[in-house]
Amino acid sequence: MGIFRIVYFSENHLDYDADGVEAQLETILKTSQSNNARDGVTGALIFDDLWFIQVLEGDRETVWKTFDRIRSDERHHSVTIVDARDVEAREYGEWSMGLITRNADTAAILEEFGPNGKMNVRSMKVEGFLAAFRRSATVGSAFAA
Ligand SMILES: Cc1cc2nc3c(=O)[nH]c(=O)nc-3n(C[C@H](O)[C@H](O)[C@H](O)COP(=O)(O)O)c2cc1C
């Protein structure tokens, strides 16, 4: 069975008056990991303060269903698809959803992808997004499962 992959970015809209951002990320991650494990979806999520960037892999119909839930989530907005296509194989088969955040290990990598150390998602091409995932994933995910 072929693998379908979506890459999108969105603007962070977490509630900064509520619980800590870390707790909110953990909540998103827990739901993602249990749903994705159930649905055979794998992938990675970069949280870089201003932006979320996510790659989702799996069966085409299931990936779109997952994406439809994600798109209407009020914890982010302006969800923008960068790429949606069939691919040869999964790259994140080990992660029902791995979260990559800015830390001592990933900061230098993420900073390569935009001016002032902020990822410039509006002008990045698909290859740039994929490179950001591949390179930052090699130093590990904050909460992989
Ligand atoms: C940035 C971001 C990424 C998300 N990624 C996923 C995901 O990979 N899989 C998933 O099921 N839900 C994900 N969610 C959560 C969904 O938007 C939605 O809340 C959830 O799927 C609802 O699941 P439930 O019906 O089991 O509560 C994400 C939400 C955000 C804000």
PDBQT file of the ligand as one rigid body, heavy atoms in Angstrom, charges set to zero:
ROOT
HETATM    1  C1  LIG A 201      -0.611  21.745  15.658  1.00  0.00    +0.000 C 
HETATM    2  C2  LIG A 201      -1.574  20.622  15.899  1.00  0.00    +0.000 A 
HETATM    3  C3  LIG A 201      -1.260  19.332  15.481  1.00  0.00    +0.000 A 
HETATM    4  C4  LIG A 201      -2.140  18.266  15.685  1.00  0.00    +0.000 A 
HETATM    5  N1  LIG A 201      -1.813  17.021  15.239  1.00  0.00    +0.000 NA
HETATM    6  C5  LIG A 201      -2.711  16.007  15.369  1.00  0.00    +0.000 A 
HETATM    7  C6  LIG A 201      -2.411  14.707  14.865  1.00  0.00    +0.000 A 
HETATM    8  O1  LIG A 201      -1.350  14.434  14.309  1.00  0.00    +0.000 OA
HETATM    9  N2  LIG A 201      -3.360  13.753  15.012  1.00  0.00    +0.000 N 
HETATM   10  C7  LIG A 201      -4.552  13.991  15.639  1.00  0.00    +0.000 A 
HETATM   11  O2  LIG A 201      -5.365  13.076  15.739  1.00  0.00    +0.000 OA
HETATM   12  N3  LIG A 201      -4.841  15.190  16.141  1.00  0.00    +0.000 NA
HETATM   13  C8  LIG A 201      -3.956  16.215  16.026  1.00  0.00    +0.000 A 
HETATM   14  N4  LIG A 201      -4.247  17.442  16.546  1.00  0.00    +0.000 N 
HETATM   15  C9  LIG A 201      -5.481  17.599  17.345  1.00  0.00    +0.000 C 
HETATM   16  C10 LIG A 201      -6.701  17.744  16.450  1.00  0.00    +0.000 C 
HETATM   17  O3  LIG A 201      -6.800  19.072  15.997  1.00  0.00    +0.000 OA
HETATM   18  C11 LIG A 201      -7.976  17.382  17.211  1.00  0.00    +0.000 C 
HETATM   19  O4  LIG A 201      -8.058  18.160  18.389  1.00  0.00    +0.000 OA
HETATM   20  C12 LIG A 201      -7.995  15.922  17.606  1.00  0.00    +0.000 C 
HETATM   21  O5  LIG A 201      -7.647  15.105  16.521  1.00  0.00    +0.000 OA
HETATM   22  C13 LIG A 201      -9.376  15.514  18.136  1.00  0.00    +0.000 C 
HETATM   23  O6  LIG A 201      -9.280  14.204  18.581  1.00  0.00    +0.000 OA
HETATM   24  P1  LIG A 201     -10.402  13.561  19.512  1.00  0.00    +0.000 P 
HETATM   25  O7  LIG A 201     -11.661  13.619  18.686  1.00  0.00    +0.000 OA
HETATM   26  O8  LIG A 201      -9.892  12.182  19.757  1.00  0.00    +0.000 OA
HETATM   27  O9  LIG A 201     -10.445  14.411  20.749  1.00  0.00    +0.000 OA
HETATM   28  C14 LIG A 201      -3.370  18.511  16.353  1.00  0.00    +0.000 A 
HETATM   29  C15 LIG A 201      -3.675  19.802  16.778  1.00  0.00    +0.000 A 
HETATM   30  C16 LIG A 201      -2.787  20.853  16.568  1.00  0.00    +0.000 A 
HETATM   31  C17 LIG A 201      -3.151  22.230  17.041  1.00  0.00    +0.000 C 
ENDROOT
TORSDOF 0
